[in-house]
Amino acid sequence: MTDLPNPLPAAAPAPDPWESLKAFTAARIALGRTGTSVPLREALAFKLAHAHARDAVYSTLATQELLAELEKLQLPVLQVRSRARNRQEYLQRPDWGRQLDEESETLLAGLAEQETDVAIILADGLSATAINEHALPLLQLLVPQLHQAGFRLAPITLAEQARVALGDAIGQRLGARLTLLLIGERPGLSAPHSLGAYFTYGPRPGLTDEARNCVSNIRPEGLPYHLAAGKLLFLIQQALRRQLSGVGLKDDTGLLAE
C-alpha cells in the first residue's frame, strides 16, 4: 500500500490591514472570516448589540432617581408628556411626540411670569437609557457654568414620549429665550445610549431642524461630559448674544474630543 503524502500545512491567514484601526473606533471592522461568513463570536456579538439597541428604544426614564438627583441642582423640576400615550403610539405617530398633551399644557400655562434665558429639558427620545446615564453628569458641570455666566434658568422639565420639537412648545410656554433639550439619540449597534443636546433660540411650535443646533454623541466613549459642557456653554452664549441658532451659528470653539 502506497503511503499518502502528508497534507500541506494550512497557510496562516493574511493579516487584516484594518486591524490597527480597531483601536480608534467601535465600528465593526476587521471581523475576520470563517469560510464565507464572519466568525461565530462576531455574529453573536452583532445579535447582542441589536438586542441592546431594541431595549434602548423601549427603555423608560428613571423618574424617581432623576428627580432626586436634580434636586441637588437647586432648580424647580416639572414633569410633562407628549400626546403619545405609550411607546407604541410614540413610534407610530411622530407628530404626537412633538405636541404636549392637555394636562401638560395646563401645567405650563401661566408659568412664564418673567422671561428666562435658558430652559433645560430632559427628553426620553429614542433612548431613555441615555438620559438615565448621561444627563446628570453633564448638567452637574453645565448648570454651575450657566449660573456663573449670569444666565437666568427656567425650571428643568422632564418630558416623556418626547421628540426634539416638543422643546419648542415647552420653551415658549416657559418664556425662555433659548431651550436646551437633552435627548436620547437613535440607538446604534455600537452606541445604544448616546445623548444628544439640541438648542434653539426663540423657541416656538412650527420651527424646523435648520433653526436648531446639535451637539451629539455625548457619552464617556464619545464626546466626554466636560468637553460637551464647554461646547454647549460657548454655543449658548453665542446664540443669546447673536440672537440666532441653527445654520447661521457655527461651532468654532476648537474643542475636540480627547
C-alpha angles and dihedrals in degrees: 000000000000116000113240115236116257111261116253114257115259113263115248111252114260113254113259109243089214095056094097091055092066088080089067105042143037090214117121102260133140092021096158128229139259107194104307094337138069116263117278093246090057093047090052092046089054092052091049092050090049090052091051090051092051091047090052092054090054096040120118134218115269087230101175094047092047093049092050092052095041089059087070090065088064095229128121114256126215128192121213139163137209124237089266104099096196142005094270092057090043092057096041097042111040089171091063090055088061095055131071119237119241095260092053091047089054092047093053096042111110096008094112095084090147134011118266130195104223133021113195116207128187111204128182095218113162095331120036085176088072091057092045092052107032113021097078098046088051095046092047087064100035104044095059089049091052090050091048090052088057099249120153110230126210120217114291111253127212109205124192126203086010134163123199094261092059086078090067092062092044094048093049093051092048091052092239123162089210136015125214109197120190111198140169108256125224105286118249128200090255099033116037093159106047117146124218126198117206122184129188130188115219096011117209135145115275099042117133133212097276088066095063140058129221135207105193143185094041107174137104091268092048127025106357120232096249093052092045091051091050093050093047094048091051094046094045090051090050094046093052093043094048094034095229144089136184127047092356093060119072130193105239097153092118089221111144129182113265 
